[in-house]
Amino acid sequence: MVNIFKKGNNYFKSTIFFNSLKLFFSKPQKILFFIITDLILIACLLILNGLIGLLFNTLKVTSIALVLFITLFNLIAIIILYSVARKKILEILFSYKDKKAFEWKHLKEFTGINFLIYLTTLIISLLIAGIILFTIKEDYSKKTLGLIIGIIVVFVYTFLNFAHINFAKNRKFKHALDYAWKALSEYQSYKPLISSAVIFFIYLVIMSTISVIVTLIVFKLSLNTTILQIYTATITIIGGAILYFCHLFNKVYYLNLIELKS
């Protein structure tokens, strides 16, 4: 039994998951930089949204052409802001390996990749949504659409990470897209998302068990039900934090996967 445990432990320590986890937490300051970069991006997007809203209210826009122009400008601005933030994220990520991501002169191509991915995803999503809504009964269309959207999110998330990291390594537009496209057909490409799903499922099981116990105690002792509301809010926040940290960890996981394939 001891030998089996040792073998299992040794196997786990040899996995990409464990090595990625160890690397991720080995430099906590970089995790902080990830978070700060995301917060700055969110702040910039909120400011942009506020400015666009103010522009609509000030100009009292009624022209369809002007509405489309402002909307397009807003979309381009969002993609540029995202690309700049993502470049910074890649710089932090590559510094885990003491390497450098692409330089600022390649930002134009990198933004082009993001714009192309967004446009392709939008067109495919609209086409699928249209087909589902017109061919499936209303009772089932929403569930089917939700399932399809979930699948699209998985593919796009995987594609983005492989395309971004590959571009940061090779600085080649077409090569990054081809590499990411091929990665979609490989099982190991989904390991980061699978591990995140497992971690979150374990969290849900634990929290569900605790929820039952807390609910029984509250009603058994006739305590204030506000306790349940506070508890629900707390586990929701913790759950969101776990998903976010899985997202951050996945960056390192993807980097290790790509290096292993190289």
C-alpha positions as CSV (number, residue, x, y, z in Angstrom):
1,M,0.0,0.0,0.0
2,V,2.9,2.3,0.9
3,N,4.6,1.6,-2.4
4,I,1.4,2.3,-4.3
5,F,1.1,5.6,-2.5
6,K,4.7,6.5,-3.3
7,K,4.3,5.6,-6.9
8,G,1.1,7.7,-7.1
9,N,2.8,10.6,-5.4
10,N,5.8,10.4,-7.7
11,Y,3.6,10.2,-10.8
12,F,1.6,13.2,-9.6
13,K,4.8,15.2,-9.0
14,S,6.0,14.4,-12.6
15,T,2.8,15.7,-14.2
16,I,2.6,19.0,-16.1
17,F,-0.2,20.0,-13.7
18,F,2.0,19.7,-10.6
19,N,5.0,21.4,-12.2
20,S,2.8,24.2,-13.5
21,L,1.2,24.6,-10.0
22,K,4.7,24.7,-8.4
23,L,5.9,27.3,-10.9
24,F,2.8,29.4,-10.6
25,F,3.1,29.8,-6.8
26,S,6.9,30.0,-6.8
27,K,6.7,33.7,-7.7
28,P,3.7,35.2,-5.9
29,Q,4.7,38.8,-7.0
30,K,3.9,37.8,-10.6
31,I,0.4,36.6,-9.5
32,L,-0.1,40.1,-8.0
33,F,1.1,41.6,-11.4
34,F,-1.5,39.5,-13.2
35,I,-4.3,40.8,-10.9
36,I,-3.1,44.4,-11.2
37,T,-3.0,44.2,-15.0
38,D,-6.6,42.7,-15.1
39,L,-7.8,45.4,-12.7
40,I,-6.3,48.2,-14.9
41,L,-7.9,46.7,-18.0
42,I,-11.3,46.5,-16.2
43,A,-10.9,50.2,-15.1
44,C,-10.0,51.3,-18.6
45,L,-13.0,49.4,-20.1
46,L,-15.3,51.0,-17.5
47,I,-14.0,54.5,-18.4
48,L,-14.4,53.8,-22.1
49,N,-17.9,52.6,-21.5
50,G,-18.7,55.8,-19.5
51,L,-17.2,58.0,-22.2
52,I,-19.2,56.3,-25.0
53,G,-22.4,56.6,-22.9
54,L,-21.6,60.3,-22.3
55,L,-21.0,60.8,-26.0
56,F,-24.4,59.3,-26.9
57,N,-26.2,61.4,-24.3
58,T,-24.3,64.6,-25.2
59,L,-24.7,64.4,-29.0
60,K,-28.2,62.8,-28.7
61,V,-27.2,60.4,-31.5
62,T,-30.1,59.5,-33.8
63,S,-28.4,58.8,-37.1
64,I,-28.0,55.0,-37.7
65,A,-24.7,55.7,-39.5
66,L,-23.3,57.6,-36.6
67,V,-24.5,54.9,-34.1
68,L,-22.7,52.3,-36.2
69,F,-19.5,54.4,-36.4
70,I,-19.4,54.9,-32.6
71,T,-20.2,51.3,-32.0
72,L,-17.4,50.2,-34.3
73,F,-15.0,52.7,-32.7
74,N,-15.9,51.3,-29.3
75,L,-15.3,47.7,-30.5
76,I,-11.9,48.6,-31.9
77,A,-10.9,50.5,-28.8
78,I,-11.9,47.5,-26.6
79,I,-9.8,45.1,-28.7
80,I,-6.8,47.4,-28.6
81,L,-7.1,47.8,-24.8
82,Y,-7.4,44.1,-24.5
83,S,-4.4,43.5,-26.7
84,V,-2.2,45.9,-24.8
85,A,-3.3,44.3,-21.5
86,R,-2.7,40.8,-22.9
87,K,0.8,41.8,-24.1
88,K,1.6,42.8,-20.5
89,I,0.1,39.5,-19.2
90,L,2.3,37.6,-21.7
91,E,5.4,39.5,-20.5
92,I,4.7,38.5,-16.9
93,L,4.0,34.9,-18.0
94,F,7.2,34.6,-20.0
95,S,9.2,36.1,-17.1
96,Y,8.4,32.9,-15.2
97,K,10.8,31.2,-17.6
98,D,13.2,34.2,-17.7
99,K,12.2,34.8,-21.3
100,K,10.7,37.8,-23.2
101,A,7.4,38.0,-25.1
102,F,7.1,39.9,-28.3
103,E,8.1,43.6,-28.6
104,W,5.7,46.6,-29.0
105,K,6.4,46.8,-32.7
106,H,4.5,43.5,-33.1
107,L,1.4,44.8,-31.3
108,K,-0.3,45.6,-34.6
109,E,-0.2,42.0,-35.7
110,F,-1.2,40.8,-32.2
111,T,-4.2,43.1,-32.2
112,G,-5.0,41.7,-35.7
113,I,-5.1,38.2,-34.3
114,N,-7.5,39.3,-31.6
115,F,-9.8,41.2,-34.0
116,L,-9.9,38.2,-36.3
117,I,-10.7,35.8,-33.5
118,Y,-13.4,38.1,-32.2
119,L,-15.0,38.6,-35.6
120,T,-14.9,34.9,-36.5
121,T,-16.4,34.0,-33.1
122,L,-19.2,36.6,-33.5
123,I,-20.1,35.4,-37.0
124,I,-20.2,31.7,-36.0
125,S,-22.2,32.5,-32.9
126,L,-24.8,34.5,-34.7
127,L,-25.1,31.9,-37.4
128,I,-25.5,29.0,-34.9
129,A,-27.9,31.1,-32.8
130,G,-30.0,31.8,-35.9
131,I,-30.1,28.2,-36.9
132,I,-31.1,27.0,-33.5
133,L,-33.8,29.6,-32.9
134,F,-35.4,28.9,-36.3
135,T,-35.1,25.1,-36.4
136,I,-35.6,24.0,-32.7
137,K,-38.7,24.4,-30.6
138,E,-38.7,27.3,-28.1
139,D,-38.8,24.9,-25.2
140,Y,-35.5,23.4,-26.2
141,S,-33.8,26.3,-28.1
142,K,-32.6,28.2,-25.0
143,K,-31.0,25.1,-23.4
144,T,-29.5,24.1,-26.8
145,L,-28.2,27.6,-27.3
146,G,-26.7,27.7,-23.8
147,L,-24.9,24.3,-24.5
148,I,-23.5,25.5,-27.8
149,I,-22.3,28.8,-26.3
150,G,-20.5,26.8,-23.6
151,I,-18.8,24.7,-26.2
152,I,-17.8,27.8,-28.2
153,V,-16.4,29.4,-25.1
154,V,-14.2,26.3,-24.4
155,F,-12.9,26.3,-28.0
156,V,-12.3,30.1,-28.1
157,Y,-10.6,30.1,-24.7
158,T,-8.3,27.3,-25.7
159,F,-7.6,28.8,-29.1
160,L,-6.8,32.2,-27.7
161,N,-4.3,30.9,-25.2
162,F,-2.4,28.8,-27.8
163,A,-2.5,31.5,-30.4
164,H,-1.2,34.2,-28.0
165,I,1.6,32.2,-26.4
166,N,2.7,30.9,-29.8
167,F,2.7,34.4,-31.3
168,A,4.7,35.7,-28.3
169,K,7.3,33.0,-29.0
170,N,7.5,33.2,-32.8
171,R,6.1,36.6,-33.7
172,K,4.4,35.1,-36.7
173,F,0.7,35.9,-37.4
174,K,-0.3,32.9,-39.6
175,H,1.9,30.4,-37.7
176,A,0.2,31.3,-34.4
177,L,-3.3,30.8,-35.9
178,D,-2.3,27.5,-37.6
179,Y,-0.7,26.3,-34.4
180,A,-3.8,27.1,-32.3
181,W,-6.1,25.5,-34.9
182,K,-4.2,22.2,-34.8
183,A,-4.1,22.4,-30.9
184,L,-7.9,22.2,-30.9
185,S,-7.8,18.6,-32.1
186,E,-5.5,17.5,-29.4
187,Y,-6.8,16.2,-26.0
188,Q,-4.0,17.6,-24.0
189,S,-4.9,21.1,-25.1
190,Y,-7.9,20.9,-22.8
191,K,-6.1,19.7,-19.7
192,P,-6.0,23.2,-18.1
193,L,-9.8,23.5,-18.4
194,I,-10.4,20.0,-17.3
195,S,-8.2,20.5,-14.2
196,S,-10.1,23.8,-13.5
197,A,-13.4,22.0,-13.8
198,V,-12.3,19.3,-11.4
199,I,-11.0,21.8,-8.8
200,F,-14.3,23.8,-9.0
201,F,-16.4,20.6,-8.8
202,I,-14.5,19.5,-5.7
203,Y,-15.2,23.0,-4.3
204,L,-18.9,22.7,-5.1
205,V,-19.2,19.3,-3.5
206,I,-17.5,20.5,-0.3
207,M,-19.6,23.7,-0.2
208,S,-22.9,21.8,-0.9
209,T,-22.1,19.5,2.0
210,I,-21.4,22.4,4.3
211,S,-24.5,24.2,3.1
212,V,-26.7,21.3,4.2
213,I,-25.1,21.3,7.6
214,V,-25.4,25.1,8.0
215,T,-29.0,25.0,6.9
216,L,-29.9,22.3,9.4
217,I,-28.2,24.2,12.2
218,V,-29.9,27.4,11.4
219,F,-33.4,25.9,11.3
220,K,-32.7,23.5,14.2
221,L,-31.6,26.3,16.5
222,S,-34.1,28.8,15.0
223,L,-31.4,31.2,14.1
224,N,-31.8,34.3,11.9
225,T,-32.0,33.2,8.2
226,T,-29.8,36.2,7.3
227,I,-26.9,33.9,8.2
228,L,-27.8,31.7,5.2
229,Q,-27.8,34.8,2.9
230,I,-24.4,35.8,4.2
231,Y,-23.1,32.3,3.8
232,T,-24.5,32.1,0.2
233,A,-22.9,35.4,-0.7
234,T,-19.6,34.3,0.9
235,I,-19.3,31.0,-1.0
236,T,-20.3,32.7,-4.2
237,I,-17.5,35.2,-3.8
238,I,-15.0,32.4,-2.9
239,G,-16.2,30.4,-5.9
240,G,-15.6,33.4,-8.2
241,A,-12.1,33.8,-6.7
242,I,-11.3,30.1,-7.3
243,L,-12.4,30.4,-10.9
244,Y,-10.3,33.5,-11.4
245,F,-7.2,31.9,-9.9
246,C,-7.7,28.8,-12.0
247,H,-7.8,31.2,-15.0
248,L,-4.5,32.7,-13.9
249,F,-2.9,29.3,-13.2
250,N,-4.0,28.1,-16.7
251,K,-1.7,30.7,-18.3
252,V,1.3,28.9,-16.8
253,Y,-0.2,25.5,-17.6
254,Y,-0.6,26.5,-21.3
255,L,2.9,27.8,-21.4
256,N,4.3,24.5,-20.1
257,L,2.1,22.5,-22.5
258,I,3.4,24.5,-25.5
259,E,7.0,24.2,-24.3
260,L,6.5,20.4,-23.9
261,K,5.2,20.2,-27.5
262,S,8.1,22.2,-28.9
